[in-house]
Structure formats: C-alpha cells, structure tokens
Amino acid sequence: MALSKATEIRALSDQELADGIVAVKRDLFNLRLEKAVGRLEKTHQFKHARHKLAQMMTVEHERKTKQSKEAE
C-alpha cells in the first residue's frame, strides 16, 4: 500500500474529510490495540495511518483558515 497523495485528499468534500479523519483515528486506535495484544504483523501500517491523518488534518486546517480570511 503506497502513501496517499495530497491531491486525492484535497478532492474530498468537507464532510468526507471529517469522516475520513475519524476513520483514520479509529484505525490507529485499533492498530495500537493489536500491537498491545501481540497480533500486529504489519507495523508499517502505523506510518501510513499517521501520514494520512496528518495530510487530512492539514487540508482541513487550510480550508478553515481560508474561510476565516474570506469572512474578514
């Protein structure tokens, strides 16, 4: 699984982006549980999930700052 591209994330709507952030956070939680139990085999999934979460949160922050600047 390759790392996601920022252009793919920027194409999402605001609601899809918010839902995606919640889903990735849930995935990270599940990965931590699997690691604690000792069932996690593919440890690179942490890197991919954190990377995707960071991209999504960055795009969300960009949109919020853009909206606040337009409102002024």
MMTF fields as JSON, N, C-alpha, C and O atoms, coordinates in Angstrom:
{
  "mmtfVersion": "1.0.0",
  "mmtfProducer": "UNKNOWN",
  "numBonds": 287,
  "numAtoms": 288,
  "numGroups": 72,
  "numChains": 1,
  "numModels": 1,
  "chainsPerModel": [1],
  "groupsPerChain": [72],
  "chainIdList": ["A"],
  "bondAtomList": [4, 2, 8, 6, 12, 10, 16, 14, 20, 18, 24, 22, 28, 26, 32, 30, 36, 34, 40, 38, 44, 42, 48, 46, 52, 50, 56, 54, 60, 58, 64, 62, 68, 66, 72, 70, 76, 74, 80, 78, 84, 82, 88, 86, 92, 90, 96, 94, 100, 98, 104, 102, 108, 106, 112, 110, 116, 114, 120, 118, 124, 122, 128, 126, 132, 130, 136, 134, 140, 138, 144, 142, 148, 146, 152, 150, 156, 154, 160, 158, 164, 162, 168, 166, 172, 170, 176, 174, 180, 178, 184, 182, 188, 186, 192, 190, 196, 194, 200, 198, 204, 202, 208, 206, 212, 210, 216, 214, 220, 218, 224, 222, 228, 226, 232, 230, 236, 234, 240, 238, 244, 242, 248, 246, 252, 250, 256, 254, 260, 258, 264, 262, 268, 266, 272, 270, 276, 274, 280, 278, 284, 282],
  "bondOrderList": [1, 1, 1, 1, 1, 1, 1, 1, 1, 1, 1, 1, 1, 1, 1, 1, 1, 1, 1, 1, 1, 1, 1, 1, 1, 1, 1, 1, 1, 1, 1, 1, 1, 1, 1, 1, 1, 1, 1, 1, 1, 1, 1, 1, 1, 1, 1, 1, 1, 1, 1, 1, 1, 1, 1, 1, 1, 1, 1, 1, 1, 1, 1, 1, 1, 1, 1, 1, 1, 1, 1],
  "groupList": [{"groupName": "MET", "atomNameList": ["N", "CA", "C", "O"], "elementList": ["N", "C", "C", "O"], "formalChargeList": [0, 0, 0, 0], "bondAtomList": [1, 0, 2, 1, 3, 2], "bondOrderList": [1, 1, 2], "singleLetterCode": "M", "chemCompType": "L-PEPTIDE LINKING"}, {"groupName": "ALA", "atomNameList": ["N", "CA", "C", "O"], "elementList": ["N", "C", "C", "O"], "formalChargeList": [0, 0, 0, 0], "bondAtomList": [1, 0, 2, 1, 3, 2], "bondOrderList": [1, 1, 2], "singleLetterCode": "A", "chemCompType": "L-PEPTIDE LINKING"}, {"groupName": "LEU", "atomNameList": ["N", "CA", "C", "O"], "elementList": ["N", "C", "C", "O"], "formalChargeList": [0, 0, 0, 0], "bondAtomList": [1, 0, 2, 1, 3, 2], "bondOrderList": [1, 1, 2], "singleLetterCode": "L", "chemCompType": "L-PEPTIDE LINKING"}, {"groupName": "SER", "atomNameList": ["N", "CA", "C", "O"], "elementList": ["N", "C", "C", "O"], "formalChargeList": [0, 0, 0, 0], "bondAtomList": [1, 0, 2, 1, 3, 2], "bondOrderList": [1, 1, 2], "singleLetterCode": "S", "chemCompType": "L-PEPTIDE LINKING"}, {"groupName": "LYS", "atomNameList": ["N", "CA", "C", "O"], "elementList": ["N", "C", "C", "O"], "formalChargeList": [0, 0, 0, 0], "bondAtomList": [1, 0, 2, 1, 3, 2], "bondOrderList": [1, 1, 2], "singleLetterCode": "K", "chemCompType": "L-PEPTIDE LINKING"}, {"groupName": "THR", "atomNameList": ["N", "CA", "C", "O"], "elementList": ["N", "C", "C", "O"], "formalChargeList": [0, 0, 0, 0], "bondAtomList": [1, 0, 2, 1, 3, 2], "bondOrderList": [1, 1, 2], "singleLetterCode": "T", "chemCompType": "L-PEPTIDE LINKING"}, {"groupName": "GLU", "atomNameList": ["N", "CA", "C", "O"], "elementList": ["N", "C", "C", "O"], "formalChargeList": [0, 0, 0, 0], "bondAtomList": [1, 0, 2, 1, 3, 2], "bondOrderList": [1, 1, 2], "singleLetterCode": "E", "chemCompType": "L-PEPTIDE LINKING"}, {"groupName": "ILE", "atomNameList": ["N", "CA", "C", "O"], "elementList": ["N", "C", "C", "O"], "formalChargeList": [0, 0, 0, 0], "bondAtomList": [1, 0, 2, 1, 3, 2], "bondOrderList": [1, 1, 2], "singleLetterCode": "I", "chemCompType": "L-PEPTIDE LINKING"}, {"groupName": "ARG", "atomNameList": ["N", "CA", "C", "O"], "elementList": ["N", "C", "C", "O"], "formalChargeList": [0, 0, 0, 0], "bondAtomList": [1, 0, 2, 1, 3, 2], "bondOrderList": [1, 1, 2], "singleLetterCode": "R", "chemCompType": "L-PEPTIDE LINKING"}, {"groupName": "ASP", "atomNameList": ["N", "CA", "C", "O"], "elementList": ["N", "C", "C", "O"], "formalChargeList": [0, 0, 0, 0], "bondAtomList": [1, 0, 2, 1, 3, 2], "bondOrderList": [1, 1, 2], "singleLetterCode": "D", "chemCompType": "L-PEPTIDE LINKING"}, {"groupName": "GLN", "atomNameList": ["N", "CA", "C", "O"], "elementList": ["N", "C", "C", "O"], "formalChargeList": [0, 0, 0, 0], "bondAtomList": [1, 0, 2, 1, 3, 2], "bondOrderList": [1, 1, 2], "singleLetterCode": "Q", "chemCompType": "L-PEPTIDE LINKING"}, {"groupName": "GLY", "atomNameList": ["N", "CA", "C", "O"], "elementList": ["N", "C", "C", "O"], "formalChargeList": [0, 0, 0, 0], "bondAtomList": [1, 0, 2, 1, 3, 2], "bondOrderList": [1, 1, 2], "singleLetterCode": "G", "chemCompType": "PEPTIDE LINKING"}, {"groupName": "VAL", "atomNameList": ["N", "CA", "C", "O"], "elementList": ["N", "C", "C", "O"], "formalChargeList": [0, 0, 0, 0], "bondAtomList": [1, 0, 2, 1, 3, 2], "bondOrderList": [1, 1, 2], "singleLetterCode": "V", "chemCompType": "L-PEPTIDE LINKING"}, {"groupName": "PHE", "atomNameList": ["N", "CA", "C", "O"], "elementList": ["N", "C", "C", "O"], "formalChargeList": [0, 0, 0, 0], "bondAtomList": [1, 0, 2, 1, 3, 2], "bondOrderList": [1, 1, 2], "singleLetterCode": "F", "chemCompType": "L-PEPTIDE LINKING"}, {"groupName": "ASN", "atomNameList": ["N", "CA", "C", "O"], "elementList": ["N", "C", "C", "O"], "formalChargeList": [0, 0, 0, 0], "bondAtomList": [1, 0, 2, 1, 3, 2], "bondOrderList": [1, 1, 2], "singleLetterCode": "N", "chemCompType": "L-PEPTIDE LINKING"}, {"groupName": "HIS", "atomNameList": ["N", "CA", "C", "O"], "elementList": ["N", "C", "C", "O"], "formalChargeList": [0, 0, 0, 0], "bondAtomList": [1, 0, 2, 1, 3, 2], "bondOrderList": [1, 1, 2], "singleLetterCode": "H", "chemCompType": "L-PEPTIDE LINKING"}],
  "groupTypeList": [0, 1, 2, 3, 4, 1, 5, 6, 7, 8, 1, 2, 3, 9, 10, 6, 2, 1, 9, 11, 7, 12, 1, 12, 4, 8, 9, 2, 13, 14, 2, 8, 2, 6, 4, 1, 12, 11, 8, 2, 6, 4, 5, 15, 10, 13, 4, 15, 1, 8, 15, 4, 2, 1, 10, 0, 0, 5, 12, 6, 15, 6, 8, 4, 5, 4, 10, 3, 4, 6, 1, 6],
  "groupIdList": [1, 2, 3, 4, 5, 6, 7, 8, 9, 10, 11, 12, 13, 14, 15, 16, 17, 18, 19, 20, 21, 22, 23, 24, 25, 26, 27, 28, 29, 30, 31, 32, 33, 34, 35, 36, 37, 38, 39, 40, 41, 42, 43, 44, 45, 46, 47, 48, 49, 50, 51, 52, 53, 54, 55, 56, 57, 58, 59, 60, 61, 62, 63, 64, 65, 66, 67, 68, 69, 70, 71, 72],
  "secStructList": [7, 7, 7, 7, 7, 2, 2, 2, 2, 2, 6, 1, 7, 2, 2, 2, 2, 2, 2, 2, 2, 2, 2, 2, 2, 2, 2, 2, 2, 2, 2, 2, 2, 2, 2, 2, 2, 6, 7, 7, 7, 7, 6, 2, 2, 2, 2, 2, 2, 2, 2, 2, 2, 2, 2, 2, 2, 2, 2, 2, 2, 2, 2, 2, 2, 2, 2, 2, 2, 2, 2, 7],
  "xCoordList": [0.837, 0.0, 0.888, 1.711, 0.713, 1.511, 0.908, -0.274, 1.732, 1.244, 0.292, 0.472, -0.714, -1.724, -1.167, -0.212, -1.777, -1.372, -2.26, -3.445, -1.705, -2.457, -3.53, -4.575, -3.292, -4.292, -5.565, -6.662, -5.424, -6.597, -7.404, -8.634, -6.717, -7.383, -8.033, -9.111, -7.388, -7.962, -9.239, -10.055, -9.422, -10.615, -11.835, -12.956, -11.643, -12.749, -13.554, -13.025, -14.84, -15.674, -15.349, -14.629, -15.89, -15.621, -16.133, -15.453, -17.329, -17.903, -17.112, -16.867, -16.713, -15.909, -14.565, -14.045, -14.017, -12.742, -12.883, -12.047, -13.935, -14.169, -14.411, -13.898, -15.19, -15.432, -14.15, -13.928, -13.316, -12.044, -11.109, -10.415, -11.086, -10.235, -10.67, -9.837, -11.975, -12.489, -12.133, -11.751, -12.259, -11.965, -10.487, -10.158, -9.606, -8.167, -7.796, -6.97, -8.4, -8.136, -8.602, -7.94, -9.734, -10.238, -9.279, -9.018, -8.758, -7.799, -6.528, -6.0, -6.047, -4.852, -5.099, -4.234, -6.282, -6.626, -6.614, -6.068, -7.216, -7.255, -5.853, -5.556, -4.996, -3.619, -2.883, -2.126, -3.108, -2.471, -2.959, -2.186, -4.252, -4.78, -4.145, -3.739, -4.064, -3.462, -2.003, -1.528, -1.291, 0.111, 0.222, 1.105, -0.67, -0.628, -0.923, -0.359, -1.807, -2.178, -1.126, -1.011, -0.366, 0.676, 0.246, 0.899, -0.852, -1.331, -0.923, -1.217, -0.255, 0.098, 1.324, 2.387, 1.166, 2.276, 2.85, 4.054, 1.991, 2.417, 2.555, 1.625, 3.721, 3.925, 3.994, 3.845, 4.212, 4.263, 2.901, 2.822, 1.845, 0.517, 0.413, -0.371, 1.19, 1.229, 1.689, 1.081, 2.773, 3.338, 2.317, 2.122, 1.678, 0.713, -0.487, -0.952, -0.973, -2.137, -1.796, -2.576, -0.64, -0.238, -0.027, -0.381, 0.55, 0.798, -0.523, -0.675, -1.457, -2.762, -3.505, -4.128, -3.444, -4.091, -3.49, -4.223, -2.188, -1.526, -1.941, -2.2, -2.008, -2.439, -3.873, -4.168, -4.748, -6.156, -6.327, -7.094, -5.626, -5.746, -5.148, -5.637, -4.108, -3.51, -4.48, -4.648, -5.115, -6.081, -7.269, -7.762, -7.721, -8.828, -8.446, -9.244, -7.233, -6.771, -6.645, -7.003, -6.143, -6.031, -7.4, -7.55, -8.388, -9.738, -10.327, -10.974, -10.108, -10.643, -9.998, -10.692, -8.69, -8.014, -8.44, -8.57, -8.653, -9.103, -10.503, -10.78, -11.38, -12.734, -12.717, -13.487, -11.865, -11.81, -11.251, -11.67, -10.312, -9.756, -10.802, -10.878, -11.596, -12.647, -13.753, -14.384, -14.001, -15.047, -14.667, -15.536, -13.398, -12.934, -13.043, -12.696],
  "yCoordList": [-1.169, 0.0, 1.241, 1.43, 2.075, 3.291, 4.403, 4.375, 5.367, 6.511, 7.317, 7.397, 7.911, 8.654, 9.99, 10.522, 10.516, 11.793, 12.906, 12.689, 14.068, 15.203, 15.641, 16.143, 15.462, 15.863, 15.036, 15.541, 13.774, 12.926, 13.42, 13.39, 13.868, 14.326, 15.686, 15.956, 16.543, 17.86, 17.752, 18.673, 16.665, 16.476, 16.093, 16.123, 15.738, 15.34, 16.556, 17.662, 16.335, 17.408, 17.561, 16.747, 18.618, 18.872, 17.727, 17.304, 17.229, 16.142, 14.847, 14.126, 14.554, 13.348, 13.44, 12.444, 14.638, 14.847, 14.617, 13.948, 15.166, 14.98, 13.508, 12.999, 12.82, 11.388, 10.578, 9.609, 10.977, 10.29, 10.433, 9.485, 11.619, 11.848, 10.94, 10.334, 10.854, 9.983, 8.527, 7.786, 8.118, 6.728, 6.398, 5.321, 7.307, 7.056, 7.013, 6.197, 7.889, 7.853, 6.528, 5.973, 6.026, 4.731, 3.61, 2.689, 3.693, 2.693, 2.703, 1.647, 3.892, 3.984, 3.365, 2.678, 3.61, 3.014, 1.487, 0.805, 0.965, -0.488, -1.061, -2.157, -0.33, -0.787, -0.846, -1.782, 0.16, 0.147, -1.028, -1.643, -1.334, -2.493, -3.79, -4.635, -3.941, -5.153, -5.276, -6.377, -4.157, -4.189, -4.614, -5.396, -4.104, -4.437, -5.913, -6.53, -6.471, -7.877, -8.787, -9.96, -8.233, -9.026, -9.638, -10.554, -9.143, -9.696, -8.877, -9.277, -7.746, -6.862, -7.402, -7.568, -7.672, -8.186, -7.115, -7.084, -6.249, -5.24, -3.893, -3.088, -3.675, -2.471, -1.206, -0.106, -1.332, -0.156, 0.53, 1.666, -0.14, 0.454, 1.68, 2.586, 1.723, 2.9, 4.127, 5.195, 3.942, 5.044, 5.549, 6.758, 4.655, 5.041, 5.77, 6.773, 5.272, 5.882, 7.266, 8.205, 7.398, 8.703, 9.711, 10.883, 9.246, 10.107, 10.601, 11.786, 9.697, 10.067, 11.017, 11.975, 10.758, 11.627, 13.031, 14.019, 13.124, 14.428, 15.183, 16.385, 14.496, 15.144, 15.651, 16.782, 14.832, 15.212, 16.396, 17.316, 16.375, 17.47, 18.762, 19.851, 18.653, 19.822, 20.449, 21.668, 19.634, 20.14, 20.781, 21.829, 20.149, 20.696, 22.07, 23.007, 22.184, 23.447, 24.51, 25.667, 24.133, 25.077, 25.631, 26.829, 24.755, 25.189, 26.123, 27.111, 25.819, 26.668, 28.049, 29.051, 28.121, 29.41, 30.207, 31.43, 29.526, 30.19, 30.78, 31.897, 30.022, 30.509, 31.692, 32.636, 31.658, 32.763, 34.03, 35.137, 33.871, 35.036, 35.631, 36.85, 34.783, 35.272, 35.964, 36.882, 35.543, 36.134, 37.54, 38.367, 37.792, 39.111, 40.143, 41.299],
  "zCoordList": [0.0, 0.0, 0.0, 0.896, -1.007, -1.118, -0.266, 0.076, 0.063, 0.816, -0.053, -1.269, 0.563, -0.177, -0.657, -0.09, -1.705, -2.281, -1.73, -1.476, -1.548, -1.024, -2.011, -1.597, -3.313, -4.307, -4.168, -4.405, -3.787, -3.575, -2.377, -2.395, -1.352, -0.135, -0.367, 0.163, -1.152, -1.437, -2.27, -2.261, -2.976, -3.798, -2.961, -3.469, -1.701, -0.838, -0.392, -0.286, -0.132, 0.42, 1.903, 2.481, 2.508, 3.926, 4.802, 5.737, 4.497, 5.302, 5.119, 6.086, 3.885, 3.637, 4.35, 4.854, 4.382, 5.064, 6.564, 7.171, 7.162, 8.593, 8.916, 9.913, 8.08, 8.284, 8.13, 8.856, 7.188, 6.976, 8.158, 8.523, 8.762, 9.931, 11.078, 11.753, 11.289, 12.358, 12.067, 12.973, 10.809, 10.435, 10.646, 11.143, 10.275, 10.436, 11.915, 12.325, 12.719, 14.163, 14.761, 15.638, 14.291, 14.758, 14.338, 15.112, 13.108, 12.636, 13.489, 13.839, 13.817, 14.67, 16.037, 16.581, 16.59, 17.878, 17.779, 18.646, 16.72, 16.533, 16.326, 16.801, 15.624, 15.441, 16.779, 17.036, 17.632, 18.954, 19.792, 20.526, 19.676, 20.4, 19.906, 20.704, 18.594, 18.041, 18.455, 18.735, 18.496, 18.915, 20.371, 20.725, 21.22, 22.643, 22.879, 23.783, 22.064, 22.216, 21.586, 21.942, 20.651, 20.007, 18.692, 18.193, 18.117, 16.861, 15.649, 14.523, 15.837, 14.733, 14.011, 14.609, 12.726, 11.928, 10.997, 10.747, 10.493, 9.525, 10.244, 10.272, 10.815, 11.619, 10.766, 11.298, 9.479, 8.607, 8.489, 8.023, 8.9, 8.835, 9.74, 9.457, 10.821, 11.683, 10.888, 10.951, 10.143, 9.364, 8.352, 8.222, 7.648, 6.63, 7.249, 6.709, 8.36, 9.001, 9.545, 9.383, 10.189, 10.718, 9.594, 9.724, 8.495, 7.337, 6.745, 6.446, 6.584, 6.026, 6.963, 6.506, 8.268, 9.244, 9.193, 9.229, 9.112, 9.047, 7.792, 7.853, 6.66, 5.423, 5.545, 5.158, 6.072, 6.189, 7.138, 6.852, 8.246, 9.205, 8.638, 8.94, 7.83, 7.196, 6.206, 6.19, 5.385, 4.412, 5.134, 4.719, 6.209, 6.986, 7.556, 7.509, 8.089, 8.653, 7.556, 7.776, 6.387, 5.271, 4.891, 4.652, 4.84, 4.466, 5.51, 5.165, 6.781, 7.844, 7.828, 7.998, 7.629, 7.598, 6.362, 6.425, 5.259, 4.037, 4.242, 3.806, 4.906, 5.174, 6.132, 5.954, 7.131, 8.095, 7.446, 7.784, 6.518, 5.829, 4.879, 4.726, 4.249, 3.344, 4.11, 3.586, 5.345, 6.16, 6.633, 6.906, 6.724, 7.204, 6.17, 6.412]
}
